[in-house]
Amino acid sequence: MTKVLPDSAIQRKNVLNNPFALEYIQKEVGINGLNFEGGYKYTTDQLASFFEVSPKTIRRYVSEYSFELGENGYEVLTGNRLKMFKNMFDMDINVPRKTTNFGVFNFKALLNLGMLLAESERARLLRSLILDIVIDVVNKKAGGSTKYINQRDEDYLIALYAGENYRKDFVNALKSYVAMGNFKYATYTNKIYKSIFKEHAGEYRQILNLNKEENVRDTMYSEVLTAISMYETGLTYEMKKESEKLSRKLTPKEVDQIFKNFESSPAWKPPIELARRKMASRDYGLREKTHLELISYITPLNKDDFERFLGEKSAELSKRIEQYQSVFKRLKDK
């Protein structure tokens, strides 16, 4: 899916909430501002000059996108703050004496405006630069590839370890309680995937460009692994109970009915929706991947998301995963 910043509020927020990318963008853009209250401010006239549009155009965008720009640092100075601002920069700005309110942008609001302006060629070039930097920063922070960026989350190890045990129990239950050949393992695993994130394993592999040797679960976020574990442990219990009740193995039709009853329970709705939202939003914002069946679940990533997967804490975790890779491989082979 092509992402165009002026048309995508989610993508704009993903840029502006990424502190690592903002640092690089600010260095690259290098536009001088007015140092006020510990940060740089930019006036409407300054941005009109920078983007080569009229001040009227800037004011029109401020009016149309007042809430979004306000969230990202646009503000109106009044009272003593305005008086102080005028006293400090009287030689740099043109503010009539009787003005009682005066709008200023910080750097985030400047970028926000640049991502919205359709009339400015310079804004278009800025948008291209922003997207290039964001992709480059995320890839560098992730060690050159975002395929396994999920493993940088400190919750991943716990979800992976617990999930391997539940997976083992589920496979044993299929073996002991279902009258079907080895095809049953792939069949019911795919049914779980389809129920949780609306894709079977093959579709998931295709979206993330995984080869046959790569394990799909190695790329899943902790919330998705936890949702899968909930399904597997619940289905294990239900199959065992029904098989023991009938004193025989279950037919595929009977297992299908158990699965249908199980997934229709309202108790699963909150964790499943959480898993879908996390998977769709993070893959869109971090991996540049779109799950077409989950588009409605995409939400912007916040600063904590970027810290979780790109910050120093996540880097330490990725090193630990490398150290314990052989341990997890042995667990999976059991």
C-alpha positions as CSV (number, residue, x, y, z in Angstrom):
1,M,0.0,0.0,0.0
2,T,1.4,3.4,-1.0
3,K,1.7,5.7,1.9
4,V,1.3,9.4,1.0
5,L,1.8,11.7,4.0
6,P,-0.8,14.3,3.2
7,D,-3.5,11.6,2.9
8,S,-2.5,9.5,6.0
9,A,-3.0,10.9,9.5
10,I,-1.7,7.5,10.9
11,Q,1.6,7.8,8.9
12,R,2.1,11.4,9.9
13,K,1.7,10.4,13.6
14,N,4.1,7.5,13.1
15,V,6.7,10.0,11.9
16,L,6.1,12.6,14.6
17,N,6.0,10.1,17.4
18,N,9.3,8.5,16.5
19,P,11.9,10.4,18.6
20,F,14.8,8.6,16.8
21,A,13.7,9.7,13.4
22,L,12.9,13.3,14.5
23,E,16.5,13.7,15.7
24,Y,17.9,12.8,12.3
25,I,15.3,14.9,10.4
26,Q,16.1,18.0,12.5
27,K,19.8,17.7,11.7
28,E,19.1,17.2,8.0
29,V,16.6,20.0,7.6
30,G,18.7,22.5,9.6
31,I,16.2,25.4,9.5
32,N,17.0,28.1,12.0
33,G,14.3,29.2,14.4
34,L,13.8,31.6,17.4
35,N,15.2,30.1,20.6
36,F,12.3,30.6,23.1
37,E,11.7,28.8,26.4
38,G,14.3,26.1,25.7
39,G,13.2,25.3,22.1
40,Y,13.0,26.7,18.6
41,K,9.9,28.5,17.4
42,Y,8.9,29.5,13.9
43,T,6.5,32.2,12.9
44,T,3.9,32.0,10.1
45,D,5.9,34.4,7.9
46,Q,9.1,32.3,8.4
47,L,7.3,29.1,7.3
48,A,5.6,30.8,4.4
49,S,9.1,31.9,3.2
50,F,10.6,28.4,3.8
51,F,7.8,26.5,2.0
52,E,7.5,29.2,-0.7
53,V,3.8,29.8,-0.1
54,S,1.8,32.8,1.1
55,P,1.2,33.4,4.9
56,K,-2.5,33.2,4.0
57,T,-1.9,29.5,2.9
58,I,-0.2,28.7,6.2
59,R,-3.1,30.2,8.1
60,R,-5.6,28.2,6.1
61,Y,-3.9,25.0,7.0
62,V,-3.6,26.0,10.6
63,S,-7.4,26.6,10.6
64,E,-8.2,23.3,8.8
65,Y,-5.8,21.2,10.9
66,S,-5.8,23.1,14.2
67,F,-6.3,20.1,16.4
68,E,-3.5,18.0,14.7
69,L,-1.0,20.9,14.6
70,G,-1.9,21.8,18.2
71,E,-1.1,18.2,19.3
72,N,2.3,18.5,17.7
73,G,3.4,21.9,19.1
74,Y,1.6,24.7,17.3
75,E,0.4,27.2,19.9
76,V,-0.9,30.7,20.3
77,L,1.2,33.0,22.5
78,T,-0.8,35.6,24.6
79,G,-0.2,37.8,27.6
80,N,3.2,37.9,29.3
81,R,4.5,35.1,27.1
82,L,3.7,37.1,23.9
83,K,5.2,40.2,25.5
84,M,8.4,38.3,26.3
85,F,8.5,36.8,22.8
86,K,8.1,40.2,21.2
87,N,10.8,41.8,23.4
88,M,13.3,39.0,22.6
89,F,12.7,39.0,18.8
90,D,11.5,42.5,18.0
91,M,14.2,42.8,15.3
92,D,13.4,39.4,13.7
93,I,9.7,39.4,13.5
94,N,7.0,41.7,12.4
95,V,4.3,41.8,15.1
96,P,2.0,44.9,15.3
97,R,2.0,46.4,18.8
98,K,-1.7,45.9,19.4
99,T,-1.5,42.1,18.6
100,T,-2.8,40.1,21.6
101,N,-2.3,36.6,20.2
102,F,0.4,35.3,18.0
103,G,0.7,31.7,16.6
104,V,4.1,29.9,16.6
105,F,5.3,26.5,15.5
106,N,7.9,24.2,17.1
107,F,9.9,21.8,14.9
108,K,7.4,19.0,15.2
109,A,4.6,21.3,14.1
110,L,6.8,22.6,11.2
111,L,7.2,19.0,10.0
112,N,3.5,18.4,10.5
113,L,2.7,21.3,8.3
114,G,5.2,20.2,5.7
115,M,3.5,16.8,5.6
116,L,0.2,18.5,4.9
117,L,1.0,21.3,2.4
118,A,-0.1,20.3,-1.1
119,E,0.8,23.5,-2.8
120,S,4.5,23.5,-1.9
121,E,7.3,21.8,-4.0
122,R,9.6,22.3,-1.0
123,A,7.1,20.5,1.2
124,R,7.0,17.6,-1.3
125,L,10.8,17.3,-1.2
126,L,10.7,17.4,2.6
127,R,8.1,14.6,2.7
128,S,10.4,12.5,0.5
129,L,13.3,13.2,2.8
130,I,11.3,12.4,5.9
131,L,10.2,9.0,4.6
132,D,13.7,8.1,3.5
133,I,15.1,9.0,6.9
134,V,12.4,7.2,8.8
135,I,12.9,4.0,6.9
136,D,16.7,4.3,7.2
137,V,16.6,5.0,11.0
138,V,14.2,2.1,11.7
139,N,16.3,-0.3,9.7
140,K,19.6,0.8,11.3
141,K,18.1,0.6,14.8
142,A,16.7,-2.9,14.0
143,G,20.2,-4.1,12.9
144,G,19.6,-3.8,9.2
145,S,16.3,-5.7,8.9
146,T,12.9,-5.3,10.5
147,K,11.9,-8.9,9.9
148,Y,12.7,-9.8,13.5
149,I,12.1,-6.5,15.1
150,N,9.4,-8.2,17.3
151,Q,12.2,-10.0,19.2
152,R,13.6,-6.6,20.5
153,D,10.5,-6.4,22.9
154,E,11.3,-7.4,26.5
155,D,8.0,-9.3,26.7
156,Y,8.9,-11.5,23.7
157,L,11.1,-14.0,25.6
158,I,8.4,-14.7,28.1
159,A,5.7,-15.1,25.5
160,L,8.0,-17.3,23.4
161,Y,8.9,-19.6,26.3
162,A,5.4,-20.0,27.5
163,G,4.1,-20.5,24.0
164,E,6.4,-23.4,23.3
165,N,5.0,-25.3,26.2
166,Y,1.4,-24.6,25.2
167,R,2.3,-25.5,21.6
168,K,3.7,-28.9,22.7
169,D,0.5,-29.7,24.7
170,F,-1.7,-28.7,21.7
171,V,0.3,-30.9,19.3
172,N,0.1,-33.8,21.8
173,A,-3.7,-33.3,22.1
174,L,-4.1,-33.4,18.3
175,K,-2.1,-36.6,18.3
176,S,-4.0,-38.3,21.1
177,Y,-7.6,-37.1,20.6
178,V,-8.1,-36.5,16.8
179,A,-8.7,-39.3,14.3
180,M,-6.9,-37.7,11.4
181,G,-3.5,-38.0,9.7
182,N,-0.5,-35.7,10.1
183,F,-2.3,-33.1,8.0
184,K,-4.2,-32.2,11.2
185,Y,-1.3,-30.3,12.6
186,A,-1.1,-27.8,9.8
187,T,-4.9,-27.7,9.4
188,Y,-5.7,-26.6,13.0
189,T,-2.7,-24.4,13.3
190,N,-3.9,-22.5,10.2
191,K,-7.4,-22.3,11.7
192,I,-6.0,-20.7,14.8
193,Y,-4.0,-18.2,12.7
194,K,-7.0,-17.4,10.5
195,S,-9.2,-16.9,13.5
196,I,-6.8,-14.6,15.3
197,F,-5.3,-12.4,12.5
198,K,-7.4,-13.5,9.5
199,E,-4.5,-15.0,7.6
200,H,-3.2,-18.5,7.3
201,A,0.5,-19.2,7.6
202,G,1.1,-19.1,3.8
203,E,-0.4,-15.6,3.5
204,Y,1.5,-14.4,6.5
205,R,4.8,-15.7,5.1
206,Q,4.1,-13.9,1.8
207,I,3.5,-10.6,3.5
208,L,6.7,-10.8,5.5
209,N,8.7,-12.4,2.7
210,L,9.6,-15.4,4.8
211,N,11.3,-18.4,3.2
212,K,10.4,-22.1,4.0
213,E,13.1,-22.4,6.6
214,E,11.9,-19.5,8.6
215,N,9.5,-20.1,11.5
216,V,6.5,-17.7,11.3
217,R,6.2,-17.5,15.1
218,D,9.8,-16.2,15.3
219,T,8.4,-13.0,13.7
220,M,5.3,-12.5,15.8
221,Y,4.8,-9.9,18.5
222,S,4.3,-11.0,22.1
223,E,0.6,-10.2,22.1
224,V,0.0,-12.4,19.1
225,L,2.0,-15.2,20.6
226,T,0.0,-14.9,23.8
227,A,-3.3,-15.0,21.9
228,I,-2.2,-18.1,20.0
229,S,-1.2,-19.7,23.4
230,M,-4.7,-19.0,24.7
231,Y,-6.3,-20.7,21.8
232,E,-4.0,-23.7,22.0
233,T,-4.4,-24.3,25.7
234,G,-8.2,-23.8,25.5
235,L,-8.6,-26.1,22.5
236,T,-6.3,-28.7,24.2
237,Y,-8.7,-28.8,27.2
238,E,-11.9,-29.0,25.1
239,M,-10.6,-31.8,22.8
240,K,-9.4,-33.8,25.8
241,K,-12.7,-33.4,27.6
242,E,-14.8,-34.3,24.6
243,S,-12.6,-37.3,23.6
244,E,-12.7,-38.7,27.2
245,K,-16.5,-38.2,27.3
246,L,-17.0,-40.2,24.1
247,S,-14.2,-42.7,25.0
248,R,-12.7,-42.4,21.5
249,K,-10.8,-40.1,19.2
250,L,-12.7,-37.2,17.7
251,T,-13.6,-36.9,14.0
252,P,-12.5,-33.8,12.0
253,K,-16.1,-32.7,12.0
254,E,-16.3,-32.9,15.8
255,V,-13.1,-31.0,16.2
256,D,-14.3,-28.3,13.7
257,Q,-17.4,-27.9,15.9
258,I,-15.3,-27.6,19.0
259,F,-13.2,-25.0,17.3
260,K,-16.3,-23.1,16.1
261,N,-17.8,-23.0,19.6
262,F,-14.5,-22.0,21.1
263,E,-13.8,-19.0,18.8
264,S,-17.3,-17.7,19.1
265,S,-16.9,-17.1,22.9
266,P,-17.1,-13.4,23.7
267,A,-14.3,-14.0,26.2
268,W,-11.8,-14.1,23.4
269,K,-12.8,-10.8,21.8
270,P,-10.6,-8.4,23.8
271,P,-7.3,-10.3,23.5
272,I,-7.9,-11.1,19.8
273,E,-8.7,-7.5,19.0
274,L,-5.5,-6.4,20.9
275,A,-3.4,-8.9,19.0
276,R,-4.9,-7.7,15.7
277,R,-4.3,-4.0,16.5
278,K,-0.7,-4.6,17.7
279,M,0.2,-6.7,14.7
280,A,-1.5,-4.5,12.1
281,S,-0.2,-1.2,13.5
282,R,3.4,-2.3,14.2
283,D,3.9,-4.1,10.9
284,Y,2.6,-1.0,9.1
285,G,4.7,1.5,11.2
286,L,7.9,-0.5,11.7
287,R,8.1,-3.1,8.9
288,E,6.3,-1.1,6.1
289,K,4.0,-4.2,5.7
290,T,0.2,-4.0,5.4
291,H,-2.1,-6.9,6.3
292,L,-5.0,-6.2,4.0
293,E,-7.5,-8.0,6.2
294,L,-6.5,-6.0,9.2
295,I,-6.4,-2.4,7.8
296,S,-9.3,-1.3,10.0
297,Y,-7.1,-2.2,13.1
298,I,-4.2,0.1,12.1
299,T,-3.6,2.8,14.7
300,P,-0.6,5.2,15.1
301,L,2.4,4.1,17.1
302,N,3.2,6.2,20.1
303,K,6.6,7.2,21.5
304,D,6.6,4.2,23.9
305,D,6.2,1.8,20.9
306,F,9.3,3.2,19.3
307,E,11.3,3.1,22.6
308,R,10.1,-0.5,23.0
309,F,11.4,-1.7,19.7
310,L,14.2,0.7,18.8
311,G,15.5,2.1,22.2
312,E,18.5,1.0,24.2
313,K,16.6,-1.5,26.3
314,S,15.4,-3.3,23.2
315,A,19.0,-3.4,21.8
316,E,20.1,-5.2,25.0
317,L,17.3,-7.7,24.6
318,S,18.3,-8.5,21.0
319,K,21.8,-9.4,22.2
320,R,20.4,-11.7,24.9
321,I,18.3,-13.4,22.2
322,E,21.4,-14.1,20.2
323,Q,23.0,-15.6,23.2
324,Y,20.1,-17.9,24.0
325,Q,19.1,-18.8,20.5
326,S,20.4,-22.3,20.8
327,V,18.4,-22.8,24.0
328,F,15.2,-21.8,22.3
329,K,16.0,-24.1,19.3
330,R,16.3,-27.0,21.7
331,L,13.0,-26.1,23.3
332,K,11.3,-26.1,19.9
333,D,12.7,-29.4,18.9
334,K,11.4,-31.2,22.0
